[in-house]
Amino acid sequence: MSPIDPVALTADLVRCPSVTPIEGGALVLLEDLLSTAGFECSRVDREGVSNLYARWGRQGANRTFGFNGHTDVVPIGNPDDWTVPPFGAEIKDGYLYGRGATDMKSGVAAFAAAAIDFVRQTPPDGAIVLAITGDEEGDALHGTTALLDWMGANNEAMSVCLVGEPTCPDVMGEAMKIGRRGSLTAWFTIRGVQGHSAYPHRAKNPLPAMVRLMDRLSSHGLDEGTDHFDPSSLAVVTIDTGNPATNVIPASCTAAVNVRFNDAHASQSIIDWMQSEADAAGSAFDVEIEMKVKVSGESFLTPPGDLSELVARAVEAETGRKPVLSTSGGTSDARFVKDHCPVVEFGLVGKTMHQIDERVAIDEIGQLKAIYLRVLEEYFA
């Protein structure tokens, strides 16, 4: 049989309008392709989210290599701003255009194509798993977590996992991820008493307390970084009163901060610190400060070792570049996989992901497939 063309498969996937949480036909397409190639496929849908689990080889094999990725994409924005149809998968000047071309339908196409070609050419002593979700760009409550829950309930497991997210800032092969910072967002609400700004003693202004609190939080250094992570950061992302008048003291004020934290912290220690600062500011200004927190993920690290070295050798062999071991960037579904098995991430250059006219270099799709194929060949050698 002819090798699977990852560029054609990427184009087919881009033509599926799979904006989170809409499946859009992408997982149906992949299920048909993988089933034909001998993979045992299961749809793992939960709470309106579509997911696909595909395994080639024996359940419970002594060695199971896993790939993880997503076919859902972010909204296109204003379609009039695009120079090409957002789901047209047009090819021009060496690039394939469309929403999801970079993040990350090309990655899914590359590892699916590599896995199919590999089992056809050299059936391995072990198993290969593809865990593909339709809920990575959204709340991620029923995507990879649903797949992992289903795997646990059905005695399915991966020995190691490679997530195909874009990892290279500018040049193919320059970086891979061996961990991710944790992320949490905290919302603060202070309620005072509205009044005339000429008679402040008759009101209770929530703004001075909020200004004090935001200054205390944003001026505090959380740490100086760790062996594999940059310093943690806290950013004030909004302060709102909804007050257009200059002669009115508002009744309430809200603010939010986003924290990206390294492996020197767990989310709870940061939450406890922020709560103590909120209590102190509330006491100083005689107001109550309410705090609500959402933790998107804890910090984690897969220590450099066999898995990262395996992927790095394959990347260097195909690109001539030895990838830097990075923990930068936002969150990914690796934060869920790390509780199941060792996990690293490697994928394409991500400069245009989520942008208008998102696009991927065609030759790099083929290069990525070759890297994934080399990883499988060495892993099962």
N, C-alpha and C positions, 0 to 999 in steps of 0.2 A: 504493500500500500504506500501511497505517496505520503511524505511527511505533512503534518498539519501546518498550514500557513498561519503564523500568529498575527500577521498584519490583516489578513482577510477576516480572521476570527475577531480581532479587535474592532474592525469596521462593522461586522455584524452585531457585536455587542453595543457599540455606540449608537446604532440605529434603533436600539430598544430604549424608549423614553422612560427609564427606570429612576425617576426622581423619588427619593425616600418618602413614603414607604412603598411606592408602587413598584411591582415586580417588572412590568413592562416587557416581558417576554425573554429577558436575559437568562434567567435561571432555567426556563423551559428549553431554550436553545442549548445551554450547556448540558442539561440532563440528557437530552437526545444524543448529543455528541459523545458524551462519556459512556452512556449505556451501550451505544453501538461499539465502543472500543473495549467493552468488557468490564467496565466499572459497575459495581453494585451501588445504585443510587437510592437515596431516601430524601424525600422532602421533609424538612423539619420546620414547618410553619407554626408560628405562635403569635397570638394576639394581633392578627392581621399582617404580620411580617413574614416574608418568604425567605427560606434558607434551604441550602442544598448540601447534603453530605454524600460524598462519593468515595468509595474504596475499591482499589484493585488489590487482590490478594486475599489471603486468609485472615479472618477475624482473629485477633489475638496473636498475630505473628510476632516473632521475637524482635523484629526490627520494622518499625512503621514510620516512614517519613511523611510528614504532613505539610501541606501548604494551606495558608489562610488568606482570604481576600474578600472583597465586596464588589457587588455590581450596582449598588445604588449610587446615585450621584446627587450633588447639590442642585438647587434650582438654577435655571439659565439666566435669570435676571431679565433685563429688557431685551427681547429678541431683536429689536431694531438696532441694537448696538453691535450685534454680530455681523461679520462680513460674509459668513457662510451659515447655512442652516445648522442650528445647534445639534440636531440629531441626524445630520446628513452624512457624516463620516466622509466628507470630501477630502481628497488628496491633492495637494499642490505644493510645489517647491520643496518636495522631500518630507512633508509633514502630513499627518493625518489629523484632521480637525474634528472637534465635537466635544460636547460635555461628557466627561468621563474618559476622554482619550488618554489623559495622564493619570487621573485619580479615579479608579485604577483598573479600568477595563483592559488596558494593555497588559498590566501585570497579571490579571486573571487569565487572559488569553495566552500569555507566555508560559505560565506554569501548567495550564491545561494542555497546551500543545506539547510541552516538554514531557509531561507525564504520559500522555498517550503514545508518543513516539518511543519513549523509553520502554514501556511494557511490551510494545509490539516487537521491538528489536531485540531486547535482552530481558526476558521476564525475570524479575529479581527474586531472590530468596528473602521474602518479606512482603510488606504491603505499602501501598501509597495511598494517602488520604488527601482529599481536597475538601476543605470546609469553607463554603462560600456563603456569605450573608447578604441580605438585602437591607440591612439596618446598621450601617456603620456611620453614615453621615448624620443620622438623626440622634435620638436619645440613646441608642444602642442597648436598649433594655431587653430586646427579644431577638437579637441577631446572633453574634458569636456566643453570647451567654446561653442562648437557647440550644445552639449546637453542642456546646460543652455539657449542658445538662442532659441532653438526649444521649450523648456518648456515654456519660456515666451510668445512665439507666439501662443502656443496651450493651454494656461490656465492650465498648469501642474505645480505642486509645491511640494516641500518637506518641512515639518515642521522642521525637524532636519536631519542631515546626519552624517553617520559614514563611514570614508574612511578606507579601509582595507589594507593600506600600512604596510610593516614591521616596527615596532616601538621599538622592544626590542633589546638592544645591545647584550646581552649575554644569558639571561635567560627568558623563557616564562613568561609573565605577569609583567615584572619589570617596563615597561614604556608605557605611552600613550602620544600622542601629542595633546596639546590644542592650538597650534599656530606654526608659522614658521617664521624664519627670512626672510627678503627681500633679494633679490639678484640682482646685476647688474654687468655688465662687461663694462669697458671703454677701448677703443683703442686710442692710441696717435701716431701721425705721425709728425715728425719734418724733414723738408727739408732744407738742407744747400747747400753748394757748394763743390764739390769734388776737391781734390788737393793732392799735394805731402806732406807727413808728415814732410819733411825737410823745407818746405816753408809754414807754417800754416797761415801766413798773407795773402796768396793768395787764401786761402780756407775759408769756413765757416763751422766749425765742429758742427754737430748737437748733438754729444754725450755729451758734458758737460751740455748742457741744459736738455737733457733727464735724465742724472744722478742726476742733481739737482732736477728735478721734481719728479722722482721716490723716492728719499730720503725724500722730503717734504711730499709726500703722505703716504709713508709707516711708517714714524716715528711719524705721527700725531695720537694721541689717539682720536678716534671718541666719545667714552663715556666709562663709567665704568659699564655698564650693567643697567638693570631695574628690576622691581620686579619679572618678569617671564623670563627674557632673560639674557644670558651672554653678555659680552661686544661685540660690533660690531667689525668686523675685515676687514682689507684691505690687500690683498696679491698681490704682483707683480708676475705675472705668466709667463711673457716672455719679453725679450728685444732683438731685432734683428737688425742687420745692413746688413747682407748678404755680409760681407767684409772679405775675407780670407787673404788679404794682410796686412802686418805690416807697409808698407811705403806709404799707401794711406789713406787719410782722406775721409770717406764715404760721399756720397751725401745726405743720409737720414737715419733715424733711426725710428723704431717703437717699441712700448711697449704696454702691456695690464695689467690691474689690475682687480681683482675680489673683490667685496665688499659684505659681508654678514652683514646686518644691522638689528638692533632690532627696537622695537616700539618707540624709542626715535627719530626716523628719518622717513621722507618720502624720496623717491628716489630723488625728485627734489632738496631737500636741499643738498644732497650729490653731485649731479651733479653740482650745482651752486658752491659749495666749490672747487671741482676739477677743474672747469673751471677757477676760480680765481687763483688757483695755477699754472695752465698752462699759463695763461696770464702773471703772474708775472715772471715765468721762461723764457718765450719767450721774454719779455721786457728786462730782465737782460742780455740775450745773443744775442739779436737782431735777433731772428728767429721767424717764425710763427709756432705755434703748433696747429694742428688740432685734435679735440677730437670727437669720435663717441661713443655712448652709447646704450646698449641694456639692458632694465629692464626686468628681468625674472619674477619678482613678488614683491609686496610690503609686508612688515612685517604685520602680523596680530595676534590677540589673541582672542580666545573664552574664556571669563572670566570663571573661575571655577564656576560650578553651577549644575543645574539639569542634563544636558546631560553628563558632565564629571563624575558626581557622579554615574549616572546610569551605565555607562560603567565600572567604577572602581569597583562597587559592583559585577558586573557579572564576571569581571576578578578575583577578590579576591575569589569569591565563587568557581571558577573552578581551580584556580592555587594555592590558599593559599597566594598569594602575592598581596599587594595593590600597584597598579602601581604609579610610580612617574609621576607627570604632567610635561611634557617636551616640550621645544620649539627648541630643538637642531636639527642638521641635515640639509639636503639640502631642496630644494623646493618639493612640491607635488601638486596634483590637488586640494587639500584643499584651496589653494590660490585663486582659482576661485569660489569654492562652498561658501566660507565665505561671498561673496556678495549676496548670495541667501538665506542662512539660517544658524543657528548655526551649527558648524561642529567640530568634533574631529576625531582623528585617533587612531586606535588600530589594531595591526596585529602581525605577527610572529617575531621570532628572525631573524635579517637580516644579520648575519655575512658573508654569502656566496653569497649575491646578487651581480650580475654582474661579479662574479668570474668564472674561469674555474672550472668545476665540481660543479656548483651550486647545492645545495641540501637542502631538508627540512626534519626534523624529522617527521616520519609518525604519531606518537602519538600526536604531536602538531597540526597537521591538524585537527584531531578529536576534540582536545581541543578547537581550535579556533571556530569550528562550534558550540560547546556547549556554548561558551561565547556569540556568536552572537544570538543563540537561546534564551538564558537567557535574553539578552538585549530586544529582541522582546517581550518575555513573560511579563516582568515587564513594558515595555513601554505601552503595550496595556491592562494591568491588570485593 
